[in-house]
Amino acid sequence: MRTFYVYHQHFADTRIVSLFPISYFDPLTTNIFYEGDAMPSIGAIEFNVLDYLALVGQAFYAERVPLWENRSRELSDFSTYFLSQLTT
């Protein structure tokens, strides 16, 4: 399961967490853009084909991720978590 977290900390005791889990990459999903050799494959993203060594791809999340607090107009601190499995 791929889960992406964006963590916002505005004050020492106030935290806002934006979570948008992506547990399955579907070819019909419209909020993920694939570029180059990247493509959805059995629920995951295939970034290159094993038959070729010089291919590469990337994937983009197409929706907005808030990087600042609307009310206070302060920038947010954030961290992301990506789980990747590389097999050769």
Helices and strands as residue ranges (DSSP letters): E 2-11, E 14-22, E 32-36, E 39-41, E 44-46, E 57-61
